[in-house]
Amino acid sequence: MTRFALDGAALLRLAASETPPADGHALVGRGSLRSDAMAILYREVRAGTRSESEAKALLDRVTALKVRLLGDRVSRGTAWAIALEQGRSEIGDAEHLAVARLQADALVTDDPALIAAAEGIVPIAPFDDLLR
């Protein structure tokens, strides 16, 4: 079994694909992962790049995906330490990295900043690995 940590954009991409993760894969994310996805959808609606009905339908698919959300004391402490080590001004990306370090085999993201921050902490997996 491969455990993948996701960021909000990867979660949306998986929901939009309408293809479930391959058998044997487990998904994990920070406690606010679904809210992250909703925030992305909301920004897209506000920008006029996605209709409200499309966004709400995609959000329904997001909530149907089985994802273990983590926000326990150890995850928070690890995120705090990563943020300090990397000199971050905010904790958000460090939470993704902490969950990935503690609970996943790899992180799935297309965010260049998060990919760079993950170096030496957790491997990055391409999105297609979720489906095979």
C-alpha positions in Angstrom: 0.0 0.0 0.0 1.3 3.5 -0.9 0.2 6.4 1.2 0.0 9.8 -0.6 -0.2 13.2 1.0 -2.1 15.7 -1.1 -2.4 19.5 -1.2 -5.7 21.2 -2.1 -5.0 21.4 -5.8 -4.1 17.7 -6.1 -7.2 16.8 -4.2 -9.3 18.9 -6.7 -7.5 17.3 -9.6 -8.3 13.9 -8.3 -11.9 14.8 -7.7 -12.2 16.3 -11.2 -10.7 13.2 -12.8 -13.6 11.2 -11.5 -11.2 8.3 -11.3 -10.6 6.8 -7.8 -7.1 6.2 -6.6 -5.8 2.8 -7.6 -6.5 -0.1 -5.2 -4.1 -0.2 -2.3 -3.5 3.5 -2.2 -4.4 5.6 0.9 -4.7 9.4 0.9 -3.8 11.7 3.8 -3.8 15.5 4.2 -3.6 18.2 6.7 -6.8 18.9 8.7 -7.8 21.8 6.5 -7.3 20.0 3.2 -11.0 20.1 2.2 -11.1 23.8 3.1 -8.0 24.4 1.0 -9.8 22.8 -1.9 -12.9 24.9 -1.3 -10.9 28.1 -1.1 -9.4 27.3 -4.5 -12.8 26.7 -6.0 -14.2 29.9 -4.5 -11.3 31.9 -6.0 -12.0 30.4 -9.4 -15.7 31.3 -9.2 -14.8 34.8 -8.1 -12.3 35.1 -11.0 -14.9 33.8 -13.4 -12.9 30.8 -14.5 -15.4 28.3 -13.1 -19.2 28.5 -12.6 -20.6 28.2 -9.2 -22.6 25.1 -10.1 -19.4 23.4 -11.4 -17.5 24.4 -8.3 -20.2 23.0 -6.0 -20.4 19.8 -8.0 -16.6 19.4 -7.7 -16.7 20.1 -4.0 -19.2 17.3 -3.6 -16.8 15.0 -5.3 -14.0 16.2 -3.0 -16.0 15.3 0.0 -16.8 11.9 -1.3 -13.1 11.0 -1.5 -11.7 9.0 1.4 -8.9 11.1 2.8 -7.5 10.7 6.3 -7.1 14.3 7.7 -4.5 14.9 10.3 -4.0 17.8 12.7 -2.8 16.0 15.9 -0.2 17.4 18.3 2.7 15.5 16.6 1.7 16.8 13.1 1.4 20.4 14.4 4.7 20.2 16.2 6.5 18.8 13.2 4.9 21.5 11.0 6.2 24.1 13.5 9.7 22.7 13.4 9.7 22.5 9.6 8.5 26.1 9.3 11.3 27.3 11.7 13.9 25.3 9.8 12.9 26.8 6.5 12.4 30.3 7.8 8.8 30.4 6.7 6.6 33.4 7.4 3.5 31.1 7.5 2.8 27.6 8.6 0.5 26.3 5.8 3.0 24.5 3.5 4.9 23.2 6.5 1.7 21.4 7.5 1.6 19.6 4.2 5.2 18.6 4.6 4.7 17.5 8.2 1.8 15.2 7.3 3.7 13.8 4.4 6.8 13.2 6.5 4.9 11.5 9.2 2.2 9.6 7.4 2.9 9.3 3.7 5.3 7.7 1.3 5.2 10.7 -1.0 3.5 14.1 -1.5 1.5 14.9 -4.6 1.5 18.5 -5.6 2.2 20.6 -8.7 3.0 23.7 -6.6 6.6 24.7 -7.5 7.2 26.3 -4.1 5.9 23.3 -2.2 8.0 21.0 -4.4 11.1 23.0 -3.6 10.3 23.0 0.1 9.8 19.2 0.1 13.4 18.6 -0.9 15.1 16.5 1.8 11.8 16.1 3.7 9.6 13.9 1.5 9.6 12.6 -2.1 7.3 14.2 -4.6 5.1 11.8 -6.6 3.5 12.7 -10.0 -0.3 12.8 -10.0 -0.5 9.8 -12.2 1.0 7.6 -9.5 -2.4 8.0 -7.6 -4.1 6.2 -10.5 -1.8 3.3 -11.0 
